[in-house]
Amino acid sequence: MKKIIEPARSVEVVLETDVLVVGSGPGGLAAALAAARAGARTALIDRNGCFGGNITQVGVEGFAWYRHEHTVDCEGIGIELEERAKAMGAAMPEPQSLSHALDAEMFKWVADVLVQEAGVTPLLHRLCVAPIMENGAIRGVFTESKAGREAILAKRVIDATGDADIAFRAGAPVHKSLKQEMMAVSVMFSMSGVNKRSFIEAVKADPQTYADWSGNGEWDYETTGKEDKLFSPFLRKPFKQALAAGIIPPSLHTIAGTWGTVTDQGDLTYLNLVHVPEIDGTDPNDLTVGEMRGRREAIYALQALRGFMPGCENARLRNFGMTLGIRDTRKIDALYNLTGTDVREQGRFDDAIGIFPEFIDGYGILILPTTGRYWHVPYRALVPKGIGSLLVAGRCIGGDKVSHASARNMMCCAVSGQGAGVAAAVSLQRDEALDQLNIGALQKELARQGVRFR
């Protein structure tokens, strides 16, 4: 491959801060708020023009769709995001659970308000391209933007990119599943012009359960059995009819999935119907294929709904998500890597930074937390091996496939994010290395912030 030598250049340092959070999804947003509330000067970077990550940029609005009557849920900033959205008119009841779906567009404003209230320095429209390293520790990042290349220095950096971009480029050990084994990526979209009454009447006339998910490969799941009779806003029959009618190409048999909410105004949102396999979210060529193929398949899905789903006869596309929904790329090799046994069997840890219900969704497993079971999220899973001053939050914390199918969920990302933000701030206050942090001091501040970790 032809290479070009890039000339050395002087890069202006535009900001120095205590804690720098890279990526503003649920993990990064929680990390920034937590660090600032713990007294650290904190900055939050995102490559796009809004905070919120998967919520606002992908359109994943079902923030806590796992919650049922007997769920023992986490506490802390994740719940606060949901409650604040409700209070600000940015959420509405979610159809399959005791939770509220977030309004992806309105939540952009909610995130702005939370960031400003906490005194976090907002840094939108900046793409982090490389870490700044010194003696095996990270000291900041280089960014690229309309302003060109800039440097931001920090005493602690939290990688909340979802793909462990900063950890990987800093030299931390990471791993990925084989591309053919990765969970498929999604193209989320919403529709307008839906007749809510007709749509809901059709759903009630033919209610779907989680047992109905099985049967076409993409949606074959192992459950515990207790999930099988629960209602699910699942759609597949219109797409089978469209296949038979020749509206959908015969090779495309995986279109199926769930809807999120339907408003009185006729917006059908959070349509999670299109899943493109064998896309590596760290490969821009794969991402290009996934975006374009996914939008084409979403149009097929829209045509099928117009033809075969009551209430959708006059519907039209409202919007695509800004980018693909990525479920599965790099994970760090952490001081402790979570296991499937941990998330299935109520793992308990002395260094817990939060709890998360026994909710597993991915790699062919679906377990919903309907019996009060939960597991501890350990601090050590956030600490990558070999790199000083760096923590990781969100779906790329250390773990295997089955644990990832739980830890990747947005509310759990907020749990690990709040733990990372507090840990970064406390480590500075105590002048302790992240891999030697006093867990009692960490948990004391987490408790002050309303986190449940036992």
NORUR-V567579 format. One record per residue. N is the residue number from 1. PSI is psi in radians with two decimals (NA if undefined). BURIAL is + if it has 16 or more other ideal C-beta (glycine too) atoms within 10 Angstrom, else -. D_CENTER is the distance of its C-alpha to the mean C-alpha in Angstrom with 1 decimal. Layout:
# NORUR-V567579
<<N/PSI/BURIAL/D_CENTER> <N/PSI/BURIAL/D_CENTER>>
This chain:
# NORUR-V567579
<<1/2.29/-/34.8> <2/2.45/-/36.4> <3/2.66/-/35.2> <4/2.33/-/36.0> <5/2.11/-/36.5> <6/2.23/-/34.8> <7/2.60/-/37.2> <8/2.61/-/36.5> <9/2.75/-/35.8> <10/2.28/-/35.6> <11/2.25/-/32.2> <12/2.35/-/32.3> <13/1.96/-/30.3> <14/-0.24/-/29.0> <15/2.45/+/27.4> <16/2.32/-/27.8> <17/2.99/+/25.6> <18/-0.93/+/25.0> <19/2.27/+/21.2> <20/2.15/+/19.2> <21/2.21/+/15.3> <22/1.96/+/14.0> <23/2.32/+/10.8> <24/0.45/+/9.9> <25/-2.96/+/6.2> <26/-0.66/+/6.2> <27/-0.84/+/7.5> <28/-0.71/+/9.8> <29/-0.78/+/11.0> <30/-0.70/+/11.8> <31/-0.79/+/13.5> <32/-0.78/+/15.6> <33/-0.75/+/16.7> <34/-0.77/+/17.6> <35/-0.76/+/19.5> <36/-0.73/+/21.4> <37/-0.38/+/22.3> <38/0.06/+/23.6> <39/0.07/-/25.9> <40/2.46/+/24.6> <41/2.16/+/24.8> <42/2.43/+/21.3> <43/2.58/+/19.9> <44/2.12/+/16.5> <45/2.42/+/16.2> <46/2.52/+/14.2> <47/-0.33/+/15.7> <48/-3.03/+/15.5> <49/0.20/-/17.4> <50/2.75/+/14.9> <51/2.80/+/12.4> <52/-0.30/+/9.1> <53/-2.18/+/7.0> <54/-0.50/+/5.1> <55/-0.98/+/7.4> <56/-0.51/+/10.4> <57/-0.45/+/10.4> <58/-0.61/+/9.3> <59/0.46/+/10.4> <60/1.73/+/8.1> <61/-0.25/+/10.4> <62/1.43/+/10.6> <63/-0.61/+/9.0> <64/0.79/+/11.5> <65/-0.08/+/13.3> <66/-0.23/+/14.3> <67/2.21/+/16.7> <68/-3.08/+/20.4> <69/-0.72/-/23.7> <70/0.26/-/23.9> <71/2.27/+/20.3> <72/1.83/+/20.4> <73/2.88/+/17.2> <74/2.96/+/15.9> <75/2.71/+/17.4> <76/-2.62/+/16.7> <77/-0.59/+/14.5> <78/-0.82/+/11.7> <79/-0.64/+/14.7> <80/-0.69/+/16.2> <81/-0.76/+/13.5> <82/-0.80/+/14.2> <83/-0.68/-/17.9> <84/-0.68/+/18.2> <85/-0.73/+/16.8> <86/-0.81/-/19.4> <87/-0.47/-/22.1> <88/0.25/-/21.6> <89/0.49/-/21.7> <90/0.50/+/18.1> <91/2.74/+/17.4> <92/2.77/+/19.4> <93/2.42/-/19.9> <94/2.41/+/17.7> <95/-0.35/+/20.2> <96/0.18/+/19.3> <97/3.08/+/18.6> <98/1.10/-/19.7> <99/3.07/+/16.8> <100/2.34/+/16.3> <101/2.42/+/14.2> <102/2.49/+/13.2> <103/1.91/+/15.2> <104/-0.68/+/13.0> <105/-0.82/-/16.2> <106/-0.50/-/17.5> <107/-0.37/+/14.4> <108/-0.73/+/15.1> <109/-0.72/+/18.3> <110/-0.81/+/17.0> <111/-0.72/+/14.8> <112/-0.83/-/18.0> <113/-0.78/-/20.1> <114/-0.75/+/18.2> <115/-0.78/+/18.2> <116/-0.72/-/21.9> <117/-0.64/-/22.9> <118/-0.16/+/21.7> <119/0.38/-/23.6> <120/2.40/+/20.8> <121/2.03/+/22.0> <122/2.34/-/19.8> <123/1.40/+/19.8> <124/2.90/+/18.4> <125/0.61/-/19.5> <126/2.23/+/19.7> <127/2.11/-/18.4> <128/2.19/+/18.7> <129/-0.31/-/21.0> <130/2.58/+/22.5> <131/2.72/+/22.7> <132/2.04/+/26.0> <133/2.59/+/27.5> <134/2.01/-/30.5> <135/0.75/-/32.1> <136/0.09/-/29.0> <137/2.66/+/26.8> <138/2.39/+/24.4> <139/0.04/+/26.0> <140/-2.86/+/23.8> <141/2.69/+/22.5> <142/2.45/+/24.1> <143/2.77/+/22.5> <144/2.46/-/23.7> <145/-2.99/-/24.0> <146/-0.41/-/26.8> <147/-0.01/-/28.6> <148/-2.68/-/28.7> <149/2.32/-/27.8> <150/2.80/+/27.3> <151/2.42/+/26.8> <152/2.17/+/25.0> <153/2.56/-/26.1> <154/2.67/+/24.6> <155/-0.48/+/25.7> <156/2.45/+/22.2> <157/2.38/+/19.2> <158/2.07/+/15.6> <159/1.83/+/13.5> <160/0.60/+/9.9> <161/-0.24/+/9.8> <162/-0.45/+/7.4> <163/0.17/+/10.7> <164/0.64/+/13.0> <165/-0.81/+/15.0> <166/-0.80/+/17.0> <167/-0.79/+/17.7> <168/-0.81/+/18.9> <169/-0.34/+/21.1> <170/-0.17/+/22.5> <171/0.14/-/23.7> <172/2.53/+/21.6> <173/2.32/-/21.7> <174/2.92/+/18.7> <175/2.74/-/18.6> <176/2.65/+/17.1> <177/2.78/+/18.0> <178/2.53/-/20.6> <179/-0.67/-/19.4> <180/-0.19/-/21.1> <181/-0.14/-/19.2> <182/2.58/+/15.6> <183/2.47/+/13.6> <184/2.65/+/14.2> <185/2.76/+/12.2> <186/2.57/+/12.3> <187/1.87/+/14.1> <188/2.56/+/13.4> <189/2.87/+/16.5> <190/2.75/+/18.5> <191/2.73/+/22.3> <192/2.94/+/25.0> <193/0.39/+/28.6> <194/2.37/+/27.8> <195/1.80/+/30.5> <196/-0.77/+/28.6> <197/-0.82/-/31.7> <198/-0.70/-/32.3> <199/-0.87/+/28.8> <200/-0.67/-/28.5> <201/-0.68/-/31.9> <202/-0.67/+/31.1> <203/-0.76/+/28.0> <204/-0.57/-/30.4> <205/-0.43/-/33.1> <206/1.15/-/31.0> <207/2.38/-/28.3> <208/2.62/+/25.8> <209/3.05/-/24.5> <210/-0.42/+/22.1> <211/-0.47/+/25.2> <212/-0.19/+/25.3> <213/-0.58/+/22.2> <214/2.61/-/24.4> <215/-0.13/-/26.8> <216/0.55/-/25.5> <217/-1.22/-/23.8> <218/-0.57/+/20.2> <219/0.43/+/20.0> <220/2.11/-/22.2> <221/2.51/+/20.8> <222/2.23/-/22.4> <223/3.09/+/22.4> <224/-0.09/-/24.6> <225/-0.59/-/26.6> <226/-0.34/-/25.8> <227/-0.39/+/22.9> <228/-0.52/+/25.2> <229/-0.03/-/27.0> <230/2.51/-/24.2> <231/2.46/-/23.8> <232/2.37/+/20.9> <233/1.14/+/20.5> <234/2.42/+/21.0> <235/2.14/+/22.8> <236/-0.59/+/24.7> <237/-0.71/+/28.4> <238/-0.54/+/28.5> <239/-0.57/+/27.2> <240/-0.68/+/29.8> <241/-0.68/-/32.4> <242/-0.61/+/31.4> <243/-0.81/+/31.6> <244/-0.54/-/35.1> <245/-0.07/-/36.1> <246/0.17/-/35.2> <247/-0.64/+/32.6> <248/2.35/+/29.8> <249/2.54/-/31.0> <250/-0.41/-/32.0> <251/-0.20/-/29.8> <252/1.53/+/26.7> <253/0.15/-/26.3> <254/-0.02/+/22.6> <255/2.05/+/21.8> <256/2.81/+/20.8> <257/-2.64/+/18.0> <258/2.74/+/17.2> <259/2.75/+/17.7> <260/-1.14/+/16.2> <261/2.77/+/19.0> <262/2.18/+/22.4> <263/2.87/-/24.0> <264/-0.46/-/27.8> <265/-0.09/-/27.8> <266/0.36/+/26.7> <267/2.16/+/23.1> <268/1.95/+/21.2> <269/2.94/+/17.5> <270/0.90/+/14.2> <271/1.85/+/16.2> <272/1.27/+/14.2> <273/-0.38/+/17.4> <274/2.11/+/17.2> <275/2.06/+/16.0> <276/2.03/+/17.4> <277/2.92/-/18.1> <278/0.80/-/19.1> <279/2.10/+/16.9> <280/1.98/+/16.1> <281/-0.04/+/13.3> <282/0.07/+/15.5> <283/1.96/-/18.6> <284/-0.49/-/19.3> <285/-0.75/-/21.9> <286/-0.73/+/19.5> <287/-0.68/+/17.1> <288/-0.81/-/20.2> <289/-0.80/-/21.2> <290/-0.75/+/17.9> <291/-0.87/+/17.9> <292/-0.73/-/21.5> <293/-0.72/+/21.8> <294/-0.72/+/18.8> <295/-0.67/-/20.5> <296/-0.76/-/23.8> <297/-0.58/+/22.6> <298/-0.63/+/21.0> <299/-0.69/-/24.5> <300/-0.76/+/26.0> <301/-0.73/+/23.9> <302/-0.78/+/24.9> <303/-0.65/-/28.5> <304/-0.74/+/28.4> <305/-0.71/+/27.2> <306/-0.60/+/29.9> <307/-0.47/-/32.4> <308/0.07/+/31.6> <309/1.99/+/29.5> <310/2.42/+/31.7> <311/-0.28/+/30.6> <312/0.13/+/29.0> <313/-0.63/-/32.4> <314/0.30/-/32.2> <315/2.76/+/28.4> <316/2.86/-/27.1> <317/2.26/-/23.9> <318/-0.87/+/22.4> <319/2.69/-/19.6> <320/2.74/+/17.2> <321/2.69/+/13.7> <322/-0.47/-/14.2> <323/3.01/+/12.7> <324/2.61/+/11.6> <325/1.92/+/8.4> <326/2.28/+/8.2> <327/-0.38/+/7.7> <328/1.83/+/10.2> <329/-2.13/+/12.2> <330/2.57/+/13.7> <331/2.48/+/13.8> <332/2.72/+/16.2> <333/1.80/-/19.5> <334/3.03/+/19.4> <335/-0.55/+/22.3> <336/2.27/+/21.1> <337/2.12/+/19.0> <338/2.68/+/17.7> <339/2.87/-/19.4> <340/-0.61/+/19.3> <341/-0.66/-/22.1> <342/-0.81/+/20.3> <343/-0.36/+/17.7> <344/-0.52/+/20.4> <345/0.59/-/23.2> <346/0.97/-/22.1> <347/2.42/+/22.0> <348/2.37/-/23.6> <349/2.43/+/23.6> <350/-0.47/-/25.9> <351/0.54/+/23.3> <352/2.42/+/20.6> <353/-0.01/+/18.4> <354/3.08/+/17.0> <355/2.84/+/16.9> <356/2.43/+/14.5> <357/2.82/+/16.1> <358/1.27/+/17.2> <359/2.04/+/14.4> <360/2.19/+/14.0> <361/1.67/+/12.7> <362/2.85/+/13.3> <363/0.66/+/16.2> <364/0.32/-/18.6> <365/2.35/+/18.0> <366/1.94/+/17.3> <367/2.15/+/18.2> <368/2.50/+/17.8> <369/1.40/+/18.7> <370/0.08/+/22.0> <371/0.15/-/24.3> <372/0.10/-/23.2> <373/2.59/+/22.0> <374/2.86/+/19.4> <375/2.77/+/18.7> <376/2.44/+/18.8> <377/2.00/+/16.1> <378/2.48/+/18.6> <379/-0.69/+/18.8> <380/-0.42/+/20.2> <381/-0.19/+/17.0> <382/-0.16/+/15.7> <383/1.93/+/19.0> <384/2.62/+/19.6> <385/2.41/-/23.1> <386/-0.08/-/25.6> <387/2.12/+/24.1> <388/2.67/+/25.2> <389/0.28/+/23.5> <390/2.32/+/20.0> <391/2.78/+/17.1> <392/2.42/+/13.6> <393/2.65/+/10.5> <394/-2.68/+/7.0> <395/-0.11/+/6.7> <396/0.28/+/10.1> <397/2.89/+/12.2> <398/2.34/+/15.4> <399/2.98/+/15.8> <400/-3.00/+/17.1> <401/-0.86/+/15.8> <402/-0.72/+/16.2> <403/-0.60/+/14.7> <404/-0.61/+/11.6> <405/-0.26/+/11.5> <406/-0.90/+/11.2> <407/-0.36/+/9.5> <408/-0.30/+/6.3> <409/2.56/+/5.8> <410/-0.71/+/4.4> <411/-0.66/+/8.1> <412/-0.60/+/8.7> <413/-0.66/+/6.5> <414/-0.61/+/8.8> <415/-0.89/+/11.6> <416/-0.57/+/11.5> <417/-0.82/+/11.1> <418/-0.70/+/14.1> <419/-0.73/+/16.0> <420/-0.74/+/15.7> <421/-0.78/+/16.8> <422/-0.75/+/19.7> <423/-0.73/+/20.6> <424/-0.79/+/21.0> <425/-0.80/+/23.2> <426/-0.66/+/25.2> <427/-0.60/+/25.9> <428/-0.74/+/27.4> <429/-0.63/-/29.4> <430/-0.06/-/30.8> <431/0.88/-/31.2> <432/2.51/-/29.6> <433/2.63/-/27.7> <434/-0.56/+/24.2> <435/0.02/-/25.3> <436/0.36/-/28.2> <437/2.44/+/26.6> <438/1.98/-/28.4> <439/-0.59/+/26.2> <440/-0.74/-/28.4> <441/-0.69/+/27.9> <442/-0.84/+/24.1> <443/-0.52/+/24.1> <444/-0.78/-/26.7> <445/-0.64/+/24.6> <446/-0.75/+/21.5> <447/-0.68/-/24.0> <448/-0.55/-/25.3> <449/0.10/+/21.9> <450/0.36/-/21.8> <451/2.41/+/19.6> <452/2.17/+/20.7> <453/0.25/+/20.9> <454/NA/-/23.7>>
